[in-house]
Structure formats: C-alpha cells, structure tokens
C-alpha cells in the first residue's frame, strides 16, 4: 500500500512540474490550455471531497453551514450563501439528487424568512440583512458579531442563483422562487448607506451593531465588494451611482515585476475571487478597466501571476515557496507561539502580496488562493494544487474535505480545520472553469443585469 501511495504522490508532483514549465505571461484571451485527463481526474476528486463539507457540516433542519469544521462552530452566513450553488453542483454531478439540493435550499430559505428580524441583540438579522455568525441550531446571533453587509451580500448571491436554477413546476421549486423573491425584496439598502459627503460618500457600510450603529467605514477602493455594488444597484440601492464612484476613486494600479502584470491591486487573493464566483466578467468592463485595456477577469488573472512571481522571488526566504507552491490569502495561521527573534507568525489573518513592495506574509500558504484562481489561470493554478497535494498532502495538507485551510512549510505546520468560506470557492471555481455553471445562472438574473447597466458596465469584444 505504501509503495502505491509513493508512486501516486510522485506522479502528481511529476505531472505538476511537467505542466508548469515556462509559464511566461499571456492574457487570458490569448491563452490556450487544454486540461489533461490526469488533471481532470484530480479536479473531480478534489471537488467531490470538498463538496462533502457542505453536506456533513450543514444542519439539514435549517440549511445553516458551519463557519469551520470544529464541533462547536457557529454558522457563517457567507458559507451558507456559497452552499446554495454547491448543493446544485452536487445534484448536477449525481452526488446528491436534485430533490435533496432543493430540500436543503428550501430549508435554508424558510429559516431565513421566518427567523427574527428585529433590534433584539439575539435576533438573526435586521432590515433584511443577517448577522455574520449564527448559532447552528437556534439561528440566533452568535458572539457579539456585526450585522454584515458583505456576508449578507454573498447570501443574496446564493439566493439569486437559486431562483434561476430551480425553475421547475414542483411545489418545492415554486416555493424556492417565491421565498427568494420575498427575501431579496425585504432588503433595505438605505439602512446601510453612509452619509453622502466625505471619503465614503454614498458607500455601503461594512457593518452595524445595535449598540454602536453603522460602522463608519464604507466599502471603497478595490475589495471583494464589487459584487455588492452591482447586486445592490440591481435591487434599487438609492445611492448606487454615488457609492460606486466613491469605490472607484480609490483604486490603486501597479505594475509589479513586469508591465504585463499591471492590475488593480489588493494583496489578499480572495479579494480577486469572491465577486467572480458569481460574475462572469470576461469582456464586461466599466470605465476604469476599459481605460486600462483589460477587464476584471484579466485583472484577477494578473493578480494570480503576481502571487506566483512573489513565491518564485521569495524575498523573505520562506521554506517551500516556488512556482508550484504559492498562494497568500485570508486564512488560519500557526500563531504567535511559534515566534522567534527572527520570525513573527499570525493566527487568522488576511495574508497577501501585490508585489515586493506590498506584502503581508508569514510563510503560510492557503490552498484556496490557487483553488479559487482556476478559471483565471488554470495553467498555473491546477499544477500548483496537484504539486501541493502530492508533496504535502501525506504530511497533513489534505484530508476528508480536500485541502485543510492552510499550512506553513517553514514550520512544518498544517492546520487542523477546514473553513467554509475557503472551501466554497474551490468547489465553485472548479465548476465555473469546467462548465461556467454558476456564471450561467447568476448572470441572467434581472437584478444582475440591471445592476451592471445602472453602474455603466458594457460588453466589449475580446
């Protein structure tokens, strides 16, 4: 058995290296990459194992999904939002029935509609928004967490997908569509709007607490919230145009390593992925990216290449970094107990790099950084995942739900947990790469089309 395992591990590493040689940069519309049978088998296995998180770490009575795989973890409403299309992917693959997928989705939507929306500190939400973390059983607010605009937004995206995917005439599917409409119509975007003067003029606040009010910080500059402005604009957010202009005003364009890698920067890789789990932005541009001669899909592709380039240069000399071992994103970490006079390590942090002059790095790699980049840059992301699985999987990097959240080769440290918001993009982006599944349903929704039009996006030929 050990001999066969060694052969399998060697094969993964060998194939990864052979497929990743001489990957100089070309834009996605000029890139021609055909996935090999071995790579397809690897992705199928990874996707199936990661999918299991959203079945086994879910409460079937209310559809809530755990934030992380620990026994007493609360639910993350963002993980629940990711779960909706993930269950549908499972149905399309034959891993569960479509009736099961509809049942899980309906249980979640019923819970969301019937749960308490009030100023009570233990309510599930308020104004159509939901608290970041909820008790897995009762659905009540967990910890002293915020009413979260971004996490609620991910949930709304899942709901938008649901009303497009479940178009059948069964009672369950009709109820899914009706509840989806009701939940989306209940959202009060004006409640989350910051004043229309100053740096954050008209932007959507990051969060709200009943004892503190709105967070004074708004979503501005390039972050994961691009989808939030598009969806809110399509849902009649009254300040959408002003808020989006404030958002655009603080973009930062840099050209790290090479002019061909110029892009709108943000160091942490998940920023370049979350919006595009839902939005197919190939050839769809606003004024800013149109002037730069790219689109947001190309922007994310360049961000992935910058992460790889950073690992190749490895300025801080972390162990393991190379062209097939890269990926800095928000993830767990080894923590300060490993600190020394020469090195500092963090717990959960938004690690990242936008090049040598903009880096937050303690040697900890998140597999979701490469996993969520598969549609943008399959020719570097897939070999990287295969290499990390083959080289580090037997040491603790892979387990029952695919990749654990993170690892640190310098310390030989491997996380013991899986996180819903990091597992979700792996399942979803594999499927978008293979079939465009989530994009195809999400992009045709009237909310999405209206939001894109209202904010001035246009389709151009690539």
C-alpha positions as CSV (number, residue, x, y, z in Angstrom):
1,X,0.0,0.0,0.0
2,X,2.8,2.4,0.9
3,X,4.5,1.6,-2.4
4,X,1.4,2.5,-4.4
5,X,0.9,5.7,-2.3
6,X,4.5,6.8,-3.1
7,X,4.0,6.1,-6.8
8,X,0.8,8.2,-6.7
9,X,2.5,11.1,-4.9
10,X,5.4,11.1,-7.2
11,X,3.1,11.0,-10.3
12,X,1.2,14.1,-9.0
13,X,4.4,16.0,-8.5
14,X,5.9,14.9,-11.8
15,X,2.8,15.9,-13.8
16,X,2.5,19.2,-12.0
17,X,6.1,20.1,-12.8
18,X,5.9,19.0,-16.4
19,X,2.7,21.0,-16.9
20,X,4.0,24.2,-15.3
21,X,7.3,24.7,-17.1
22,X,8.0,28.0,-18.9
23,X,4.7,29.7,-18.0
24,X,5.5,33.2,-19.2
25,X,2.6,35.6,-19.0
26,X,-0.1,35.9,-21.7
27,X,-3.5,37.4,-21.4
28,X,-6.4,35.0,-20.9
29,X,-7.9,35.7,-24.3
30,X,-4.7,34.6,-25.9
31,X,-4.1,31.7,-23.6
32,X,-4.8,28.2,-24.9
33,X,-4.8,25.5,-22.2
34,X,-6.3,22.1,-22.6
35,X,-6.8,20.2,-19.4
36,X,-5.3,16.7,-19.3
37,X,-7.2,13.6,-18.3
38,X,-5.0,13.3,-15.2
39,X,-5.7,16.9,-14.2
40,X,-9.4,16.4,-14.8
41,X,-9.4,13.3,-12.5
42,X,-7.6,15.4,-9.9
43,X,-10.1,18.2,-10.1
44,X,-13.0,15.8,-9.9
45,X,-11.7,14.1,-6.8
46,X,-10.8,17.5,-5.1
47,X,-14.2,18.9,-5.9
48,X,-16.1,15.9,-4.6
49,X,-14.2,15.8,-1.4
50,X,-14.5,19.5,-0.8
51,X,-18.2,19.3,-1.6
52,X,-18.7,17.0,1.4
53,X,-18.0,19.8,3.8
54,X,-21.3,21.4,2.7
55,X,-23.2,18.2,3.4
56,X,-21.6,17.0,6.6
57,X,-21.1,20.4,8.2
58,X,-24.6,21.5,7.5
59,X,-27.7,21.4,9.7
60,X,-30.4,19.8,7.4
61,X,-33.2,21.3,9.6
62,X,-32.3,24.9,8.7
63,X,-29.7,24.7,6.0
64,X,-27.1,26.6,8.0
65,X,-23.5,25.7,7.3
66,X,-20.6,25.8,9.8
67,X,-18.0,28.5,9.6
68,X,-15.3,25.9,10.3
69,X,-15.2,22.2,10.9
70,X,-14.8,22.3,14.7
71,X,-17.5,20.8,16.8
72,X,-19.0,23.9,18.3
73,X,-18.5,26.3,15.4
74,X,-21.3,28.7,14.6
75,X,-22.7,29.1,11.1
76,X,-21.3,31.6,8.7
77,X,-24.0,33.2,6.5
78,X,-21.4,33.6,3.7
79,X,-20.7,29.8,3.8
80,X,-24.5,29.3,3.6
81,X,-24.6,31.5,0.6
82,X,-21.8,29.5,-1.1
83,X,-23.6,26.3,-0.2
84,X,-26.7,27.0,-2.3
85,X,-25.0,26.6,-5.7
86,X,-22.7,24.0,-4.2
87,X,-25.7,21.7,-3.4
88,X,-26.9,22.3,-7.0
89,X,-23.5,21.3,-8.4
90,X,-23.8,18.1,-6.3
91,X,-27.1,17.5,-8.0
92,X,-25.7,18.0,-11.5
93,X,-22.8,15.7,-10.7
94,X,-25.1,13.0,-9.3
95,X,-23.6,13.2,-5.8
96,X,-27.0,14.0,-4.4
97,X,-30.4,14.2,-6.0
98,X,-31.9,17.4,-7.3
99,X,-34.7,16.8,-4.8
100,X,-32.1,16.8,-2.0
101,X,-30.5,20.0,-3.3
102,X,-33.9,21.7,-3.4
103,X,-34.7,20.4,0.1
104,X,-31.5,21.8,1.6
105,X,-32.1,25.1,-0.2
106,X,-35.7,25.4,0.8
107,X,-34.8,24.6,4.5
108,X,-32.3,27.5,4.4
109,X,-34.7,29.9,2.7
110,X,-37.6,29.1,5.1
111,X,-35.3,29.6,8.1
112,X,-34.1,33.0,6.7
113,X,-37.7,34.1,6.0
114,X,-39.1,33.0,9.4
115,X,-36.2,33.9,11.7
116,X,-36.4,37.1,13.8
117,X,-35.6,40.4,12.1
118,X,-35.5,43.0,14.9
119,X,-33.4,45.1,17.1
120,X,-33.2,42.4,19.7
121,X,-29.5,41.6,20.3
122,X,-30.1,37.9,19.7
123,X,-32.2,38.3,16.6
124,X,-31.0,36.6,13.3
125,X,-30.9,39.9,11.5
126,X,-32.4,43.3,10.8
127,X,-33.5,45.2,7.7
128,X,-33.2,42.1,5.5
129,X,-29.6,41.8,6.5
130,X,-28.1,39.0,8.6
131,X,-25.5,38.7,11.4
132,X,-22.1,37.4,10.3
133,X,-22.3,34.3,12.6
134,X,-25.4,32.4,13.7
135,X,-26.0,29.6,16.2
136,X,-26.1,26.4,14.1
137,X,-29.2,25.1,15.9
138,X,-31.2,28.2,17.0
139,X,-30.1,30.6,14.3
140,X,-29.7,33.4,16.8
141,X,-26.8,35.9,16.6
142,X,-23.5,34.3,17.8
143,X,-20.8,36.2,19.8
144,X,-21.1,39.9,19.5
145,X,-20.8,39.8,15.8
146,X,-21.9,42.5,13.3
147,X,-24.8,42.7,11.0
148,X,-22.7,42.2,7.9
149,X,-23.2,43.8,4.5
150,X,-20.6,41.7,2.7
151,X,-21.6,38.3,4.2
152,X,-25.3,39.1,3.7
153,X,-24.4,40.0,0.1
154,X,-22.8,36.6,-0.5
155,X,-26.0,35.1,0.9
156,X,-28.1,37.2,-1.5
157,X,-26.0,36.0,-4.4
158,X,-26.7,32.4,-3.5
159,X,-30.4,33.3,-3.3
160,X,-30.3,34.9,-6.7
161,X,-28.7,31.8,-8.1
162,X,-31.4,29.6,-6.5
163,X,-34.3,31.4,-8.2
164,X,-32.7,31.0,-11.6
165,X,-31.6,27.4,-11.1
166,X,-34.8,26.0,-9.6
167,X,-37.2,26.7,-12.4
168,X,-39.3,23.5,-12.2
169,X,-43.0,23.2,-11.5
170,X,-42.8,21.2,-8.3
171,X,-44.2,22.7,-5.2
172,X,-40.7,22.8,-3.7
173,X,-39.1,24.7,-6.6
174,X,-42.0,27.2,-6.8
175,X,-41.6,27.8,-3.1
176,X,-37.9,28.4,-3.5
177,X,-38.6,31.0,-6.2
178,X,-41.3,32.7,-4.1
179,X,-39.1,32.8,-0.9
180,X,-36.1,34.1,-2.9
181,X,-38.2,37.0,-4.3
182,X,-39.5,37.8,-0.8
183,X,-36.1,37.7,0.8
184,X,-34.5,39.9,-1.8
185,X,-37.4,42.4,-1.8
186,X,-37.1,42.7,2.0
187,X,-33.5,44.1,1.9
188,X,-33.3,47.8,3.0
189,X,-30.2,49.1,1.4
190,X,-30.8,52.7,2.6
191,X,-30.3,51.4,6.1
192,X,-26.7,50.5,5.3
193,X,-25.9,53.8,3.5
194,X,-23.2,56.1,4.8
195,X,-23.6,59.9,4.5
196,X,-23.3,61.4,1.1
197,X,-20.3,63.6,1.9
198,X,-16.6,62.7,2.6
199,X,-14.4,59.9,1.5
200,X,-17.1,57.2,1.9
201,X,-19.9,59.3,0.3
202,X,-22.8,57.1,-0.5
203,X,-21.0,53.9,0.1
204,X,-22.3,50.8,1.8
205,X,-21.1,50.5,5.4
206,X,-19.1,47.4,6.4
207,X,-21.4,46.6,9.3
208,X,-23.8,47.6,12.0
209,X,-24.3,46.8,15.7
210,X,-27.4,47.6,17.7
211,X,-25.3,49.3,20.4
212,X,-22.9,51.1,18.1
213,X,-24.8,51.9,14.9
214,X,-23.2,51.8,11.5
215,X,-19.5,51.2,11.1
216,X,-18.1,54.5,9.9
217,X,-16.0,52.7,7.2
218,X,-17.6,52.1,3.8
219,X,-16.7,49.7,1.0
220,X,-14.4,51.7,-1.2
221,X,-11.3,51.0,-3.2
222,X,-10.8,47.6,-4.7
223,X,-12.0,44.9,-2.4
224,X,-14.2,41.8,-2.5
225,X,-17.3,44.0,-2.6
226,X,-17.5,44.7,-6.3
227,X,-20.4,42.2,-6.5
228,X,-22.1,44.0,-3.6
229,X,-22.4,47.3,-5.6
230,X,-23.7,45.5,-8.7
231,X,-26.3,43.5,-6.8
232,X,-27.4,46.4,-4.7
233,X,-27.7,48.6,-7.8
234,X,-30.0,46.0,-9.3
235,X,-32.0,45.9,-6.1
236,X,-32.7,49.6,-6.2
237,X,-30.0,50.8,-3.8
238,X,-30.8,54.6,-3.9
239,X,-27.1,55.8,-3.8
240,X,-25.7,53.2,-6.1
241,X,-24.1,55.5,-8.6
242,X,-22.5,57.8,-6.0
243,X,-21.4,54.9,-3.9
244,X,-19.7,53.2,-6.9
245,X,-17.9,56.3,-7.9
246,X,-16.5,56.6,-4.3
247,X,-15.5,53.0,-4.7
248,X,-13.7,53.7,-8.0
249,X,-11.9,56.8,-6.7
250,X,-9.6,54.8,-4.5
251,X,-8.4,52.1,-6.9
252,X,-4.7,51.6,-7.0
253,X,-3.0,50.4,-10.2
254,X,0.5,49.0,-10.0
255,X,2.8,47.1,-12.3
256,X,4.8,44.7,-10.1
257,X,7.6,42.7,-11.7
258,X,6.6,43.5,-15.3
259,X,4.3,45.9,-17.1
260,X,2.3,43.0,-18.4
261,X,1.2,42.3,-14.8
262,X,-0.2,45.7,-14.2
263,X,-3.5,45.4,-12.4
264,X,-5.8,46.9,-9.7
265,X,-4.1,45.7,-6.6
266,X,-5.1,44.2,-3.3
267,X,-2.7,41.8,-1.7
268,X,-5.0,39.1,-0.4
269,X,-6.1,36.7,-3.2
270,X,-9.7,36.1,-2.1
271,X,-10.3,39.8,-3.0
272,X,-9.8,38.8,-6.6
273,X,-12.1,35.8,-6.4
274,X,-15.3,36.4,-4.4
275,X,-17.1,38.6,-6.8
276,X,-16.1,36.4,-9.7
277,X,-17.5,33.3,-8.3
278,X,-20.8,34.8,-9.3
279,X,-20.0,37.4,-12.0
280,X,-18.6,36.3,-15.4
281,X,-16.7,39.5,-16.3
282,X,-14.9,38.3,-19.4
283,X,-15.4,41.2,-21.8
284,X,-17.5,43.1,-19.3
285,X,-16.0,46.5,-18.4
286,X,-16.6,49.7,-16.5
287,X,-14.9,52.9,-17.4
288,X,-11.9,52.3,-15.2
289,X,-10.8,48.9,-16.6
290,X,-11.8,49.9,-20.1
291,X,-9.3,52.7,-20.0
292,X,-6.6,50.3,-18.8
293,X,-7.3,47.9,-21.7
294,X,-8.4,45.0,-19.5
295,X,-11.5,43.6,-17.8
296,X,-11.9,42.3,-14.2
297,X,-11.3,38.7,-15.2
298,X,-7.9,39.6,-16.7
299,X,-7.2,41.6,-13.5
300,X,-7.7,38.6,-11.4
301,X,-5.5,36.5,-13.7
302,X,-2.7,39.0,-13.3
303,X,-3.1,39.0,-9.5
304,X,-2.6,35.2,-9.5
305,X,0.5,35.5,-11.6
306,X,1.9,38.2,-9.2
307,X,1.4,35.8,-6.3
308,X,3.3,33.1,-8.2
309,X,6.0,35.5,-9.1
310,X,6.4,36.6,-5.5
311,X,6.8,33.0,-4.4
312,X,9.5,32.4,-7.1
313,X,11.4,35.5,-5.9
314,X,10.7,34.6,-2.2
315,X,12.3,37.8,-0.8
316,X,11.8,36.6,2.8
317,X,13.3,33.2,2.1
318,X,10.4,31.1,3.4
319,X,10.8,27.4,3.0
320,X,8.9,25.7,0.2
321,X,8.0,28.8,-1.9
322,X,8.4,28.2,-5.6
323,X,6.4,28.3,-8.9
324,X,4.3,25.4,-7.7
325,X,3.8,26.3,-4.1
326,X,2.2,29.7,-3.7
327,X,-1.0,31.4,-2.5
328,X,-1.4,34.1,0.1
329,X,-5.0,34.9,1.2
330,X,-7.1,35.2,4.4
331,X,-6.6,32.0,6.3
332,X,-5.6,30.4,9.6
333,X,-2.0,30.5,10.7
334,X,0.3,28.9,13.2
335,X,0.1,31.9,15.6
336,X,2.5,33.7,17.9
337,X,3.5,30.6,19.9
338,X,6.0,30.0,17.1
339,X,7.5,33.5,17.2
340,X,11.3,33.8,17.4
341,X,13.7,36.7,17.4
342,X,13.8,36.5,13.6
343,X,10.3,35.5,12.6
344,X,6.7,36.5,13.5
345,X,3.7,34.3,12.9
346,X,0.0,35.2,13.0
347,X,-3.3,33.4,13.6
348,X,-6.2,34.1,11.2
349,X,-5.1,37.0,9.0
350,X,-5.6,38.3,5.5
351,X,-2.1,37.4,4.2
352,X,-1.3,38.6,0.7
353,X,1.0,40.2,-1.8
354,X,0.7,42.7,-4.6
355,X,4.4,42.5,-5.4
356,X,7.6,43.1,-3.5
357,X,6.5,46.5,-2.1
358,X,3.1,45.4,-0.8
359,X,3.2,42.1,1.2
360,X,1.8,40.6,4.4
361,X,3.4,37.2,4.7
362,X,4.5,34.9,7.4
363,X,5.2,31.8,5.3
364,X,1.7,30.5,5.5
365,X,0.0,29.3,2.3
366,X,-3.7,29.0,1.7
367,X,-4.7,26.4,-1.0
368,X,-7.9,28.3,-1.7
369,X,-5.7,31.0,-3.2
370,X,-4.8,28.7,-6.1
371,X,-8.1,26.8,-6.0
372,X,-10.2,29.9,-6.4
373,X,-8.0,31.1,-9.3
374,X,-8.5,28.1,-11.6
375,X,-10.8,29.9,-14.1
376,X,-8.4,32.8,-14.4
377,X,-5.1,30.9,-14.7
378,X,-5.7,27.2,-15.0
379,X,-2.2,26.6,-16.4
380,X,-0.6,27.7,-13.1
381,X,-3.3,27.0,-10.6
382,X,-4.0,23.4,-11.4
383,X,-0.4,22.2,-11.4
384,X,0.1,24.1,-8.1
385,X,-2.7,22.3,-6.4
386,X,-1.5,19.0,-7.8
387,X,2.0,19.7,-6.6
388,X,0.9,20.8,-3.1
389,X,-1.4,17.8,-2.8
390,X,1.3,15.3,-3.9
391,X,4.2,16.9,-1.9
392,X,2.4,18.0,1.3
393,X,-0.9,16.0,1.3
394,X,0.6,12.9,3.0
395,X,2.1,15.2,5.7
396,X,-1.3,16.7,6.7
397,X,-2.3,19.1,3.9
398,X,-5.2,17.0,2.7
399,X,-8.0,15.1,4.4
400,X,-11.7,14.3,4.4
401,X,-12.7,17.6,2.9
402,X,-9.8,18.1,0.5
403,X,-7.3,20.7,1.5
404,X,-7.1,21.9,5.1
405,X,-7.3,25.7,5.3
406,X,-3.6,26.4,5.3
407,X,0.0,25.2,6.0
408,X,3.4,26.7,6.8
409,X,6.3,24.8,5.2
410,X,8.9,26.7,7.2
411,X,7.5,25.3,10.4
412,X,6.1,22.1,9.1
413,X,2.7,23.3,10.4
414,X,-0.6,22.1,9.0
415,X,-4.0,23.5,10.0
416,X,-6.5,21.0,11.5
417,X,-9.5,22.9,10.4
418,X,-11.5,23.4,7.2
419,X,-13.2,26.8,6.7
420,X,-16.5,27.1,4.8
421,X,-15.6,30.4,3.1
422,X,-12.3,28.9,1.8
423,X,-13.7,25.5,0.8
424,X,-16.6,27.1,-1.1
425,X,-14.5,28.9,-3.7
426,X,-12.7,25.7,-4.6
427,X,-15.9,23.8,-5.4
428,X,-17.5,26.7,-7.2
429,X,-14.5,27.9,-9.2
430,X,-13.6,24.3,-10.4
431,X,-17.2,24.2,-11.8
432,X,-17.0,27.6,-13.3
433,X,-13.8,26.5,-15.1
434,X,-15.3,23.2,-16.3
435,X,-18.8,24.4,-17.3
436,X,-19.5,28.0,-16.3
437,X,-22.3,26.6,-14.2
438,X,-22.7,29.3,-11.5
439,X,-22.0,32.2,-14.0
440,X,-24.6,30.9,-16.5
441,X,-27.4,31.0,-14.0
442,X,-26.4,34.1,-12.0
443,X,-25.6,36.4,-14.9
444,X,-29.1,36.1,-16.5
445,X,-30.9,37.3,-13.4
446,X,-32.7,40.7,-13.9
447,X,-31.1,42.0,-10.7
448,X,-27.6,41.4,-12.0
449,X,-28.3,42.8,-15.5
450,X,-30.0,45.9,-14.1
451,X,-27.1,46.5,-11.7
452,X,-24.5,46.2,-14.4
453,X,-26.4,48.6,-16.6
454,X,-27.0,51.1,-13.9
455,X,-23.3,51.3,-13.0
456,X,-22.3,51.8,-16.6
457,X,-20.8,48.4,-17.4
458,X,-20.7,47.4,-21.0
459,X,-19.9,44.3,-23.0
460,X,-16.9,44.6,-25.4
461,X,-15.4,42.2,-27.9
462,X,-12.3,40.3,-26.7
